[in-house]
Amino acid sequence: MKFLKTTLLNKSIKIVGFLALFLSPIFIHTTCTLAGHQPKCPNELLK
């Protein structure tokens, strides 16, 4: 029973990690383009 539990836990962690890595660029790209995000630069750095 313990072996089954650890195997299931390891597989679920791998699936969640894969989905996070696969979907993160899609999510980040759409939010940046829809919001028109441009980082602000302080005036001290522009001098």
C-alpha positions as CSV (number, residue, x, y, z in Angstrom):
1,M,0.0,0.0,0.0
2,K,2.8,2.4,0.9
3,F,4.5,1.7,-2.5
4,L,1.3,2.5,-4.3
5,K,0.9,5.7,-2.4
6,T,4.5,6.9,-3.2
7,T,4.2,5.9,-6.8
8,L,0.9,7.8,-7.2
9,L,2.3,10.8,-5.5
10,N,5.5,10.9,-7.6
11,K,3.5,10.6,-10.9
12,S,1.0,13.3,-9.8
13,I,3.9,15.7,-8.9
14,K,5.5,15.0,-12.3
15,I,2.3,15.7,-14.2
16,V,1.7,18.9,-12.3
17,G,5.2,20.1,-12.9
18,F,4.9,19.3,-16.6
19,L,1.7,21.2,-16.9
20,A,3.1,24.2,-15.1
21,L,6.1,24.3,-17.4
22,F,4.0,23.8,-20.5
23,L,1.2,26.3,-19.7
24,S,3.3,29.1,-18.1
25,P,4.6,30.6,-21.4
26,I,1.1,30.6,-22.8
27,F,-0.3,32.3,-19.7
28,I,2.5,34.8,-19.4
29,H,2.5,35.8,-23.1
30,T,-1.3,36.4,-23.2
31,T,-1.4,38.4,-20.0
32,C,1.5,40.6,-21.1
33,T,0.0,41.3,-24.6
34,L,-3.5,41.9,-23.3
35,A,-2.4,44.2,-20.6
36,G,0.2,46.0,-22.7
37,H,2.6,45.5,-19.8
38,Q,5.8,47.5,-20.1
39,P,8.0,47.7,-17.1
40,K,8.6,51.2,-15.7
41,C,12.2,52.4,-15.4
42,P,13.1,55.0,-12.7
43,N,14.4,58.3,-13.9
44,E,17.7,57.8,-12.0
45,L,18.6,54.9,-14.3
46,L,17.8,56.8,-17.5
47,K,20.4,59.6,-16.7
